[in-house]
Amino acid sequence: MDVASSSGHSLSPPAKPAQCELCQRPAPLTKHHLIPRTLHNKPRYKKRYSREERLTAIAWLCHPCHKHIHRLFSERELADRFPSVEAMALDPDIRAFAQWLATKPAGFKPKSPSPKR
């Protein structure tokens, strides 16, 4: 996995863009760790990714996109299936949500579905 850092320091996250990397809306952004921090010390991920990759593999997402991906997938599924923003954008459920959200005005917050049982 090639993770470039544009901020100079090799363990710094990528520079914050002006818009969400999934829905492309200009909105307040949150850091989504492509390799969830809870998995950083697991042997499986230490073997697969360097320390630098584990710390800098970041996607900048708006709150609705970030909440949506965590609602759909476990941390292990996210780490195994979506090591990049491009991989997330290829998932039909994530892509459909991001495309729908892109049509909404800045500041729009989707209603949360009922909690999982």
C-alpha positions as a printed NumPy array, in Angstrom:
array([[  0.   ,   0.   ,   0.   ],
       [  1.527,   3.309,  -1.026],
       [  0.516,   6.033,   1.391],
       [  1.932,   9.447,   0.551],
       [  2.081,  12.204,   3.112],
       [  2.027,  15.758,   1.854],
       [  2.645,  17.414,   5.207],
       [  6.381,  16.733,   5.383],
       [  6.688,  14.488,   8.458],
       [  6.492,  10.816,   7.477],
       [  4.019,   9.956,  10.256],
       [  1.676,  12.89 ,   9.632],
       [ -1.748,  12.289,   8.114],
       [ -2.413,  13.523,   4.583],
       [ -3.377,  17.167,   4.232],
       [ -7.027,  17.93 ,   4.94 ],
       [ -8.91 ,  18.54 ,   1.68 ],
       [-11.668,  21.127,   1.218],
       [-14.378,  18.472,   0.849],
       [-15.351,  14.949,   1.875],
       [-13.406,  12.325,  -0.049],
       [-16.544,  10.221,  -0.597],
       [-19.467,  12.581,  -1.264],
       [-17.347,  15.58 ,  -2.333],
       [-19.436,  18.009,  -0.24 ],
       [-17.696,  20.901,   1.489],
       [-18.384,  20.098,   5.138],
       [-16.56 ,  19.768,   8.445],
       [-14.326,  16.71 ,   8.07 ],
       [-13.265,  13.912,  10.383],
       [-10.296,  11.555,  10.105],
       [-11.224,   7.991,   9.198],
       [ -8.373,   5.569,   9.855],
       [ -8.373,   3.143,   6.931],
       [ -6.664,   0.663,   9.244],
       [ -8.633,   1.173,  12.478],
       [ -6.458,   2.108,  15.432],
       [ -7.877,  -0.767,  17.496],
       [ -6.224,  -3.147,  15.006],
       [ -2.803,  -1.456,  14.743],
       [ -1.08 ,  -3.837,  17.152],
       [ -2.69 ,  -7.028,  15.877],
       [ -0.077,  -9.308,  14.25 ],
       [ -2.156,  -9.644,  11.08 ],
       [ -2.004,  -5.889,  10.403],
       [  1.557,  -5.393,  11.675],
       [  2.634,  -7.957,   9.067],
       [  0.553,  -6.488,   6.273],
       [  1.274,  -2.761,   6.818],
       [  4.294,  -0.784,   7.988],
       [  3.992,   1.425,  11.065],
       [  3.954,   4.467,   8.783],
       [  1.106,   3.014,   6.703],
       [ -0.931,   2.141,   9.801],
       [ -0.568,   5.682,  11.154],
       [ -0.996,   7.669,   7.937],
       [ -3.666,   5.731,   6.036],
       [ -6.362,   8.351,   6.589],
       [ -9.476,   9.34 ,   4.663],
       [-11.063,  12.721,   5.339],
       [-14.828,  12.208,   5.57 ],
       [-17.835,  14.299,   6.534],
       [-19.742,  13.129,   9.621],
       [-22.624,  11.492,   7.674],
       [-20.271,   9.466,   5.423],
       [-18.095,   8.485,   8.39 ],
       [-21.106,   7.348,  10.439],
       [-22.512,   5.463,   7.455],
       [-19.428,   3.324,   6.811],
       [-19.129,   2.426,  10.504],
       [-22.83 ,   1.529,  10.557],
       [-22.346,  -0.846,   7.6  ],
       [-19.063,  -2.582,   8.457],
       [-17.063,  -3.837,  11.436],
       [-13.566,  -2.497,  12.048],
       [-12.018,  -5.719,  10.725],
       [-14.166,  -5.564,   7.556],
       [-13.121,  -1.95 ,   7.015],
       [ -9.419,  -2.808,   7.4  ],
       [ -9.617,  -5.901,   5.177],
       [-11.938,  -4.683,   2.436],
       [-11.338,  -0.929,   2.239],
       [ -7.631,  -0.004,   2.47 ],
       [ -8.234,   3.136,   0.355],
       [-10.871,   5.741,  -0.428],
       [-11.035,   4.274,  -3.937],
       [-11.925,   0.849,  -2.521],
       [-14.661,   2.392,  -0.349],
       [-16.089,   4.258,  -3.347],
       [-16.396,   0.977,  -5.267],
       [-18.693,  -0.59 ,  -2.662],
       [-22.293,  -0.287,  -3.962],
       [-23.801,   0.639,  -0.553],
       [-21.172,   3.28 ,   0.208],
       [-21.283,   4.651,  -3.346],
       [-25.11 ,   4.902,  -3.352],
       [-25.096,   6.753,  -0.016],
       [-22.315,   9.132,  -1.113],
       [-24.082,   9.866,  -4.413],
       [-27.362,  10.519,  -2.603],
       [-25.665,  12.704,   0.022],
       [-23.856,  14.697,  -2.692],
       [-27.263,  16.02 ,  -3.84 ],
       [-28.009,  17.474,  -0.4  ],
       [-27.049,  20.999,   0.697],
       [-24.082,  21.695,   2.947],
       [-25.049,  21.167,   6.572],
       [-27.684,  18.527,   5.754],
       [-27.717,  15.708,   8.326],
       [-29.488,  12.481,   7.369],
       [-31.763,  10.967,   9.962],
       [-30.196,   7.991,  11.665],
       [-32.015,   4.693,  11.255],
       [-33.251,   2.789,  14.28 ],
       [-30.398,   1.295,  16.316],
       [-29.258,  -2.235,  15.463],
       [-30.691,  -4.988,  17.615]])
